[in-house]
Amino acid sequence: MGEKKRKDAAKPTFVFGKKNYKFMFIGLACIALGFILMAGGGSDDPNVFNPEIFSWRRIRLAPTLVLIGFVIQIYAILLNPDKK
């Protein structure tokens, strides 16, 4: 009887549920996409100015995606997986 109780107590339990991890991966994908969209636009020659660094994609869209990704991450952490 004591051995069964010990085995039940030794079973691994995860901190988050499947739903939490799904939202975490979605948030991580949004953050990664935002950083990918921010990349580029530089110039190989430091004496040449490339106005492409001020495009709408790099100034508005990419940071918004990163912030949305962080909000999704916070939601995923605070989500109660047992609640239906």
N, C-alpha and C positions, 0 to 999 in steps of 0.2 A: 504494500500500500504506500509506503513512504517513497519507494523508487518511482512509482507512477506520478506522484505529486511533484517530485524533483524534475522529472522529464517534462511535465507540463509547464513548470516554472522556467525551464531552460529553453523553451521554444522561442525563436527570434520573432520579435514584433517590430514592424516598421513604424517609423514616426508618422509618415504620410501615407495616404491611400493612393489607389490607382488614379483617381480623379485629380488629386493634387499634382502628381507627377506629369499628367497630361497637360495641365495648365502651365506647369513649370517649363516643359519643353516648348510649348507655344510661345511663352514669354521669352525664352532664350532665343528662339528663331526670330522673333521680332527685333530683339536687341542686335543679333548678328546681322540681320538684313539692314538695319539702320546704319551700322558701322560700315558695312560693305558699300552702301549708297553714299556715305561720306567720303570714301576713299577716292583718290585720283584728283585730277584738275591742276596738278602742279606743272612746273616747267623744268625741263632739263637744264636750261641756261638761266642762271640767276639774274641776268641782266634783262630778261624778257618777261614782261608781265602777262599772265594768262587770266583774263577776266572770267574764265570758266569756274574758278573757285567760288564765285558768288552766284552760282546758279540756284534756281528755286529748289532743286533736288537736294543740294548740299546744305542750304540755309534753313529750309522749312521742313521738308519731308523727312529727311534722315533723323534729325533730332526729335521730331515728333514720334517717329517709330520707336526710337530708343526709349523715350519716356513712357510710351504705351506699353512697351515690353516690361519696364520696371514696375508699372502699375499691375500688370498681369502677374508678375512674380510675387508681389505683395499679396494679391488676392489668392494666389495658389498656396502661399504659406498660411494665410489666415483661414482658409476654407476648411470647414469641418467635414471630413469624408464620411462620418457616420450618420450625419443628418440627411434625411431623405426628403 
